[in-house]
């Protein structure tokens, strides 16, 4: 097991009717910017719950944050923060709203020329404006980590940022919120969290026995609850396990002491930036090809995953590993998610070359757990995903 340090300062408030506890978490003298997405929270009752809990707090609202938080729109929100002298941010939404809030947390205190530099120059945020979250869509784990991904339409880029100053002070997780989420978004959430675990697990054995079993238990739980959640989102027990699995998948715990990959996400982000494909679905497109291309490097872990998660007992290491990839693809299909780029766009020709060039231009010359996935290899993986 590798050396590691672990600190996660986010307070989690989990369970039924926990939104009412908001009033205990935000400073009484704060001036709060309430951030949310397309307005679904006003239809499903969450908005009213939040407003009731914060009846005594000075609130300014900013809605309309899209599924991939957009830089230009966030700059409008940043102007509100400055003009209204906001002191605290509250994200009420899924990963996109929370990611957008993290960008604003960093940008509000950033002293450089352009906040976009935070993303292009990989500037770590050591101290941001304090913020909390009310999670409305389990998926990204953003409610308990310090990372974010921001999109810029004009350049068709989707870039990551982070730093120890971007942990939420608290996050409220009420599993009842998923009852009003459309099936497509639920499937995306299941897919996203499942792949988050794979990115931190599907590398090579390093003797981190407990870390492996943490990861495998999350994968097994997602597989078990997925059909229940999709069939009946009001099933509180299934919803609870789904929501907590999404949070645990990316709160930093399972990545400690082990190598991580994240090449699937790097390639997937480009597909979202270029075509507007749902983030989770880009992961489903890239994952099978990535594992097949890197089969020799990953086959021991693939076989272990096949045995422990999918109960594959027949065959040698290679056969178990191949079967594990097929089981994974079958699971994605059971979620109703297609796994080829051509399923989403007819304009896929040239995509691989374009992504490889972008990675070269950025100096991303060695992705993956071995840092040997060069742009020419990325090109081959993306072509395999057509």
N, C-alpha and C positions, 0 to 999 in steps of 0.2 A: 504494500500500500504506500502511496506517495505521502509526503508530508503535507499538512494543510492547516489552515486557520479557518475558523467558522464563527461568524457572528451574524445573527439576524435579529434586528431590533424591532421588527414589526409586531404589533400586538394584534392578535386575531380574536375577533368576537364572533363566535359561530353559533348558529342555531335559529330556531323559530322566533319570529318577532323581535329579532335582535336590532333592527334598524332604530327602534325607539331609544336604544342606548347611545345614539349619536350625541345627544345633548351632554353626555358626561365626558366626551372625548375632545371636543373643540373648545379652545380657550374662550371664556365669556366675552373678552374684549376684542376678539378677532374680527376682522372684516373679511368675509369669506367669498371667494369666487366659486360658485357651484357650476361644475362642468358636466355636460351630458351629451348624448348622441342625437339620434334622429327624432326623439320625442316619444319613443315607446314607453318610457317611464311615466309619462302623463296618462297613458291608456291603462297601464296595468296596476296603478295604485302606488307604485314605489315613490314617485315624485311627491305625492301627498304625505306619505309616511315621513319622508325626509324633511319636508317643510314643517310638518307638525313637530317633529323632534327638535327643530332648530328655530322655533317660533320666537325665541328671545335673542337670536343672533342676527347681526347685520349681514345680509346676503345680497350679492350681485350674481346674476345668472348669465351663463354663456352656453348655448346649446348648438347642436348641428355638427358635432365632431363626427366625421365619417368613419367607415369601417377600417380604412387605412389613414390614420391621423395625418392631415395634410398641412405642410409647413406654412403655406400662405394663410390658411385659416387660423392656425395657431398664433401667427404673428398678429392677427386681429385681436385674439384673446390676450396676447402679451400687452398690447396697447391698453386694453381695459384694466389689466393689472396695474400698469403704471398710472393711468389717469385716475383710477378709483382708489389708489393707494391700498390695494389688497394686501393682506398679511397672511392669509391662509387659503389653501386650495382644497376643494373637495370634489373628487371624481365619483360620479354615480353612473356606472356603466360597466362594460366589459373591458377587455384588454386594450382596445383602441383608445377609449376615453382615458383609461389609466395611463397608457403610454404618452398620450398627448399632454396629460397633466404633469407627467415627469419631465417632459421637455420644457414645459412652462416653469416648473420648479427650478430647473437649471438656468433657463434663459432669464428669469426674473432677477437673478443675482449675477448674471454673466457680465463681465466688464469689457469684453472684446468688441470688435467692430460689428461682426455679424453672428447671430446665434447659430446660423447654419454651420459655422466653423466647429461647433461642439461635436457635430456628426462627422464632418469631412476630415477633421484633424484629430479625431478620437480623443477629445478632451474629457477627462474623467471629472465628474462633478463631486467635489468633496463636501460641499455644503449647498443645499438648495432651499427654496422656500418650503416651509412645512406643509404637508398635505396628508389627507386620509382618503379612504375609498369605501364606497358601498358597491360591492360586486353584484352585477346583474346578469352576467353571462360567464359561467365557468369555462375556461379554455387555456388562457395564456400563462397563468401563474403570476401575472404582473402585480397582483395584489399583495404579494409577499416577497418580491425581489426588487433589485435596483436597476434593472435593465429596461430599455424601451426601444422601439423601432418607429421611425418617422419616414413618411413618404413626401417627395417633392414632385408634383405633377409636371412642372415645366421642364424638368431635366429627366423625368422618368427614372428617378432613383428612390431606393428604399434602404435606409442606413440605420445602424444600431448605435446606441449610446448607453452610458451608465455611470456608475460610481457610487461610493458609500453614502453620498448625500441624497440618494434617490430612493431609499426605502420609504414606503408609506409609514407614517407614525402609527396608524391603525388601519385595519380593514375589517369591515363587517360582512360576514358571509351568512346569509339566510337562504337555505336551500329551497325555500318556498318560491323564490323568484323565478325558478326555471319553468314553473308551470305555464307561463305565457310565452316561452321562447319557441319560435318556429322550428320544425324538425330539421331543416337544413342547417340552422345555426347550432342546434344540439349536436348534430353529426360532426360539424366542424370542430366543436369543442372537444368531443371525444377523440377525434383524429389529431388535433393539435397537441393535446396533453399526452397521448400515446407516443407521438413522435418526439416530444420533449424528453421523455424517458429514454427512448431509443438513442437519441443523440448523446446521452451521457453514459449509456450502458453498452451499446453495440460497438465496442472497440477491440480490446484484446485483454486476456486474463492478466490480472496484476495482484491476485491474492487478496483482494478486498472483499472478503466473504459476506460481511454484513451489508456493505454497499450494494453488492449484486442482489442480495435478497430483498433489500429495500426496493430496488428498481423493479425486480420481478413481481413483487407483491402489488405494486401500483399497476403494472401491466395486467396482471391477473384480475385485479379489481375492475379496471376499465372494461376488460373483455366481458366480465360477468354482469356488470350493470348496464352496459351499452344497450342491449335489446330492451331492457326494462324501462330505461330512460326514454328511448325513442317511442316505445309503445304507450307509455303513460307518464308524462312529466310530472304529474301530481303525486306519484309514488314517492313519498317523503324519504323513505329509507334509501331507495335507489338514488334519489337526487342528492342526498347527504353524502353518500359515498362517492358519487360522481364529482361533486363540488370539491370535496377535500382531496381527492386524487389529483385533480387539476392543480390545486395549490401545492401539494407535496411534490408534484412532478418537476416544479421549477422554482422552489424556494431556496435552492442552494445546497440542501442537505445531501442529495444522492450524488452530486458531482464531486464531493470532497474525497480526496485520497485516490481518485481514479482519473484516467485520461478521458477527455471528451472529444467529440467529433465536430459537430455543428456545420459541416459542409453542406448537408441537405438543406439547412435553413438558408445558407448563403446563396445557393442556387435557386431555392424556392422564392426568396425575396425578389430576385430578378424577374421571375415569371409574373409575380404580382405587379411589379413596377411596369413591365412591358405590356401586359395583357389585361391587368385588372382582375386576374383570377383570385378567388378566395385564398387567403394564406394557407389554411389547412389543406386545401386541395392541391396546392403546389407541392406540399410535402409528400402527399400521396403519389404525385407524378414522379418525383425524384427518388424517393426512398428505394423502391425495388431495383432501379437501374444502378444506383449507388452501391447497393450491397452486392449486386452481381458483378459489377466492374471491380470492386475491391474484395472479391470473394476470398482470395488466399489470405489476405491480411485479417479478415474478420471471421473466418469460418469456425474458429474455436468458440468464439462468443456466440455466433449464430447457432451452432449446434447446442450449446448450453441453453440458450434461449428456447430453442425448439424442444428440448427435453423438459425444462422446468416450467415453461409457460404454456406450451402447446401439447405437452405429453407425447412427444414424438420419441418412440423407443426403438424403432427398427432402423437398421443400417449403420454404416460407419459415420465418421465425423462429417465427411463431405455430403453424404446423402441426407443426414439430419439437417445440415445447414441449408441445403437446397430446399428441403421440405419446409423449413422454417420461413424462408422467403415466400414460398407459395402460400403458406398459412396466413402470413401477414397481408399479402395482396387480397386473399379471400376475405379477410376481416374488413379491410377497407371497402371492398365491394358490398359486404353485408351492411355497412354503414350508409350505403348508397353513394359512395364516392368513387369516381372514375380515376384510373391510374395511368393514363397516357395523355401527353400534351395535346395530341390530335383530337381528344375527346372534348377539348375546351376551345380550340381555335384552329381554323384552317390555315392561318398565316404563320405556321410554325417553322417553315424553312428559313434557315439563316439564324435562328435563335441561338443555337449552340455557339456559333462563331461570335455573335454579338456579346454573349455573356463572357466568353473567354477573353475577348478584347477588353471588356470592362474590368475584369479581374486583373489583367495585365497592366492596364492603365493605372489602377489603384495600388499596384504593388502587392496584390494578393497572390503570391507565387507559390504558396505551400499550405493549402488547407488540410483539414482532417487531423486525426489524432497523431499521425506521424509527420504532419506538416510537409507532406510530399505530393499532395494533390495539386499539381501544376495546372495552369489554364488549359493546356492541350488535353489533359486528362478530363478536366471539367467539360470541355467541348464534347468529348466522347460519351461521357455520362448523360449529358443533356440530349444528345442525338439518340442514345439508346431509349430515352424516355418519350420519343416522338410517337 
